[in-house]
Amino acid sequence: MRKIVAFLMQGDALALLADALALSVDALALLVDALALLADALSLSVDALALSVDALALLADALALLADVLALPNLIC
């Protein structure tokens, strides 16, 4: 009887080990997905920073043009 119980317990242990392995594979897949999302977020952040730099340059150009316009003599008679 003890041998049967030990055999059944060994089967349960193997099933638990298989479940743990499946969970580990799932966790690894989730980690890979999370890393891909992190890489995408980093790329988007870099793009946003580049756009901000471009926007600041355009703003500086607009301010320079405004200064030029304000420096023009009054053309209205």
VOMAR-450414 format. One record per residue: residue in three letters; x, y, z of N, C-alpha, C in turn; residue number from 1. Coordinates in pm, 1 decimal, always signed. Example, Ala and Ser with C-alpha at 12.3 -4.5 7.8 and 13.67 -1.06 7.14 Angstrom:
VOMAR-450414
ATOM res      n.x      n.y      n.z     ca.x     ca.y     ca.z      c.x      c.y      c.z   n
ATOM Ala  +1319.0   -569.0   +780.0  +1230.0   -450.0   +780.0  +1320.0   -330.0   +780.0   1
ATOM Ser  +1285.0   -225.0   +708.0  +1367.0   -106.0   +714.0  +1290.0     +3.0   +787.0   2
END
This chain:
VOMAR-450414
ATOM res      n.x      n.y      n.z     ca.x     ca.y     ca.z      c.x      c.y      c.z   n
ATOM Met    +81.9   -119.1     +0.0     +0.0     +0.0     +0.0    +87.1   +126.8     +0.0   1
ATOM Arg   +196.2   +123.2    +77.3   +284.0   +239.6    +84.0   +346.8   +268.5    -52.5   2
ATOM Lys   +377.1   +161.3   -124.5   +437.2   +180.1   -256.8   +338.5   +247.7   -351.9   3
ATOM Ile   +211.9   +212.4   -341.5   +110.3   +273.6   -427.5    +96.9   +422.4   -394.5   4
ATOM Val    +92.0   +455.1   -265.2    +81.1   +595.0   -222.5   +204.1   +672.5   -267.4   5
ATOM Ala   +320.9   +614.2   -250.5   +444.8   +680.8   -292.4   +444.6   +702.7   -443.6   6
ATOM Phe   +394.7   +604.3   -517.4   +389.0   +617.3   -662.7   +292.7   +729.2   -702.9   7
ATOM Leu   +177.3   +733.5   -637.0    +79.5   +838.2   -666.8   +135.2   +976.6   -630.4   8
ATOM Met   +204.7   +983.2   -519.3   +263.9  +1110.9   -477.5   +372.3  +1154.7   -576.0   9
ATOM Gln   +444.9  +1059.5   -628.9   +547.7  +1091.1   -728.5   +481.3  +1146.6   -854.5  10
ATOM Gly   +369.1  +1088.6   -892.2   +293.8  +1138.2  -1007.7   +245.1  +1280.0   -983.8  11
ATOM Asp   +195.7  +1307.9   -861.7   +151.9  +1443.8   -828.1   +268.8  +1541.1   -832.7  12
ATOM Ala   +383.9  +1499.0   -785.1   +501.9  +1584.9   -786.9   +543.9  +1615.5   -929.9  13
ATOM Leu   +537.5  +1516.2  -1016.7   +571.7  +1538.7  -1156.6   +472.0  +1632.8  -1223.1  14
ATOM Ala   +344.3  +1619.9  -1189.0   +242.9  +1709.5  -1244.5   +267.5  +1852.2  -1197.1  15
ATOM Leu   +302.5  +1868.0  -1069.7   +333.2  +2001.4  -1017.5   +456.8  +2059.2  -1084.4  16
ATOM Leu   +554.9  +1974.8  -1108.9   +675.3  +2020.1  -1177.9   +643.6  +2064.2  -1320.4  17
ATOM Ala   +558.2  +1989.7  -1388.0   +517.5  +2026.9  -1523.6   +441.9  +2159.5  -1521.9  18
ATOM Asp   +354.5  +2179.0  -1423.3   +281.5  +2305.3  -1410.5   +377.8  +2421.1  -1383.5  19
ATOM Ala   +475.0  +2397.7  -1297.2   +573.2  +2501.6  -1266.1   +654.1  +2537.7  -1390.1  20
ATOM Leu   +689.3  +2439.6  -1468.9   +763.1  +2464.6  -1591.9   +678.6  +2545.6  -1690.7  21
ATOM Ala   +551.6  +2510.8  -1703.3   +461.4  +2584.4  -1792.6   +446.9  +2728.5  -1745.4  22
ATOM Leu   +435.3  +2748.5  -1615.5   +425.4  +2884.0  -1561.0   +553.7  +2962.6  -1586.2  23
ATOM Ser   +665.9  +2896.6  -1576.0   +793.8  +2963.0  -1602.9   +803.8  +3006.2  -1748.7  24
ATOM Val   +758.2  +2922.3  -1838.8   +758.3  +2956.0  -1981.6   +666.0  +3075.7  -2006.2  25
ATOM Asp   +547.9  +3074.2  -1943.9   +454.8  +3186.1  -1958.4   +515.6  +3314.9  -1902.5  26
ATOM Ala   +580.4  +3304.3  -1788.2   +642.3  +3421.7  -1727.2   +752.8  +3476.9  -1816.2  27
ATOM Leu   +829.0  +3390.5  -1877.3   +934.8  +3433.7  -1968.0   +875.3  +3504.5  -2090.0  28
ATOM Ala   +766.4  +3450.9  -2143.8   +699.9  +3514.9  -2257.5   +648.7  +3653.0  -2218.8  29
ATOM Leu   +592.0  +3665.1  -2098.7   +545.2  +3795.2  -2051.6   +660.9  +3892.4  -2033.8  30
ATOM Leu   +772.9  +3842.9  -1987.0   +891.1  +3927.2  -1970.2   +940.6  +3977.6  -2104.9  31
ATOM Val   +941.8  +3891.1  -2203.6   +983.1  +3931.8  -2338.9   +888.1  +4039.5  -2391.6  32
ATOM Asp   +758.1  +4020.6  -2371.8   +660.3  +4121.1  -2415.1   +680.8  +4253.6  -2342.1  33
ATOM Ala   +706.5  +4246.3  -2212.6   +729.0  +4368.3  -2134.4   +854.0  +4441.7  -2182.1  34
ATOM Leu   +958.1  +4367.7  -2214.7  +1079.8  +4431.1  -2265.7  +1055.6  +4496.8  -2400.7  35
ATOM Ala   +974.6  +4433.6  -2484.8   +941.1  +4492.9  -2614.7   +861.5  +4621.4  -2595.0  36
ATOM Leu   +766.9  +4620.5  -2502.2   +689.9  +4741.4  -2473.1   +779.3  +4851.5  -2417.0  37
ATOM Leu   +873.1  +4813.9  -2334.0   +966.9  +4912.3  -2277.7  +1052.2  +4972.9  -2388.1  38
ATOM Ala  +1097.0  +4890.6  -2481.2  +1176.1  +4941.2  -2594.1  +1092.8  +5037.2  -2679.1  39
ATOM Asp   +965.5  +5002.8  -2701.6   +877.2  +5092.0  -2777.6   +855.6  +5223.9  -2704.3  40
ATOM Ala   +835.4  +5216.9  -2574.5   +815.2  +5338.9  -2495.7   +939.5  +5426.6  -2498.7  41
ATOM Leu  +1054.4  +5365.7  -2490.7  +1179.6  +5442.0  -2497.0  +1194.8  +5508.2  -2633.1  42
ATOM Ser  +1163.0  +5436.2  -2738.0  +1170.2  +5491.6  -2873.1  +1074.5  +5608.9  -2888.3  43
ATOM Leu   +952.6  +5593.8  -2836.9   +855.7  +5702.7  -2843.5   +902.3  +5823.8  -2762.9  44
ATOM Ser   +966.5  +5799.9  -2650.7  +1017.9  +5909.9  -2569.2  +1127.3  +5985.6  -2643.4  45
ATOM Val  +1213.3  +5912.9  -2711.1  +1319.2  +5976.8  -2790.5  +1256.7  +6058.8  -2902.8  46
ATOM Asp  +1156.1  +6002.6  -2969.4  +1087.9  +6076.2  -3076.1  +1020.9  +6202.3  -3021.4  47
ATOM Ala   +957.3  +6190.7  -2905.6   +891.7  +6306.7  -2845.9   +993.3  +6413.7  -2809.4  48
ATOM Leu  +1107.0  +6373.3  -2760.6  +1211.8  +6469.1  -2726.7  +1261.4  +6540.3  -2852.6  49
ATOM Ala  +1279.9  +6465.9  -2960.8  +1323.4  +6526.3  -3087.2  +1219.1  +6625.0  -3137.5  50
ATOM Leu  +1090.8  +6589.1  -3126.5   +984.6  +6680.5  -3167.8   +982.5  +6806.3  -3080.7  51
ATOM Ser  +1009.2  +6790.7  -2953.0  +1014.0  +6906.6  -2863.3  +1127.7  +7000.6  -2902.9  52
ATOM Val  +1241.1  +6943.4  -2937.4  +1355.0  +7025.0  -2981.1  +1318.2  +7099.5  -3109.0  53
ATOM Asp  +1254.3  +7030.1  -3201.7  +1211.1  +7094.6  -3326.1  +1110.1  +7205.8  -3298.2  54
ATOM Ala  +1017.3  +7180.4  -3208.0   +916.8  +7281.5  -3174.4   +982.0  +7404.5  -3112.5  55
ATOM Leu  +1080.7  +7383.9  -3026.9  +1151.3  +7498.0  -2967.8  +1226.9  +7577.4  -3073.5  56
ATOM Ala  +1285.9  +7509.0  -3171.0  +1356.2  +7577.5  -3279.2  +1258.3  +7660.1  -3361.9  57
ATOM Leu  +1140.1  +7603.4  -3389.7  +1038.7  +7678.5  -3463.7   +990.6  +7799.2  -3384.5  58
ATOM Leu   +975.4  +7782.2  -3256.4   +934.7  +7893.9  -3171.3  +1040.4  +8003.9  -3173.1  59
ATOM Ala  +1166.1  +7966.2  -3168.2  +1274.1  +8065.2  -3174.1  +1270.9  +8138.6  -3308.4  60
ATOM Asp  +1247.0  +8066.5  -3417.3  +1236.4  +8129.9  -3548.8  +1118.0  +8226.6  -3553.6  61
ATOM Ala  +1006.2  +8185.0  -3498.5   +887.5  +8271.1  -3497.0   +913.3  +8398.0  -3416.2  62
ATOM Leu   +981.4  +8385.2  -3303.9  +1013.6  +8503.0  -3222.3  +1109.8  +8595.4  -3295.5  63
ATOM Ala  +1205.1  +8537.9  -3368.2  +1298.1  +8619.7  -3446.3  +1223.9  +8694.0  -3556.9  64
ATOM Leu  +1130.2  +8626.4  -3623.2  +1050.3  +8692.4  -3726.3   +964.7  +8804.4  -3667.1  65
ATOM Leu   +907.1  +8780.1  -3551.5   +827.2  +8882.9  -3484.8   +913.4  +9003.8  -3450.3  66
ATOM Ala  +1033.6  +8978.9  -3402.2  +1124.2  +9089.1  -3371.2  +1157.7  +9167.8  -3497.1  67
ATOM Asp  +1177.2  +9098.6  -3608.4  +1204.6  +9166.4  -3735.8  +1086.0  +9252.1  -3779.1  68
ATOM Val   +965.3  +9196.7  -3763.7   +845.5  +9271.8  -3801.7   +830.6  +9395.3  -3713.7  69
ATOM Leu   +852.1  +9379.3  -3586.3   +839.9  +9494.0  -3494.9   +945.4  +9598.7  -3521.2  70
ATOM Ala  +1057.3  +9559.9  -3577.9  +1165.9  +9654.7  -3606.3  +1142.5  +9730.4  -3737.0  71
ATOM Leu  +1047.9  +9684.6  -3817.6  +1019.0  +9753.7  -3943.8   +958.8  +9891.3  -3913.6  72
ATOM Pro   +991.2  +9987.6  -3999.7   +929.0 +10118.4  -3980.7   +778.4 +10107.1  -4008.8  73
ATOM Asn   +703.9 +10195.5  -3948.1   +560.7 +10193.6  -3964.7   +528.8 +10231.4  -4108.9  74
ATOM Leu   +463.8 +10140.1  -4183.0   +436.1 +10163.1  -4324.1   +302.1 +10230.8  -4347.3  75
ATOM Ile   +223.5 +10242.8  -4243.7    +91.6 +10307.3  -4257.5   +111.3 +10458.0  -4250.1  76
ATOM Cys    +59.1 +10529.2  -4352.5    +74.8 +10675.3  -4356.7    -36.3 +10744.1  -4284.7  77
END
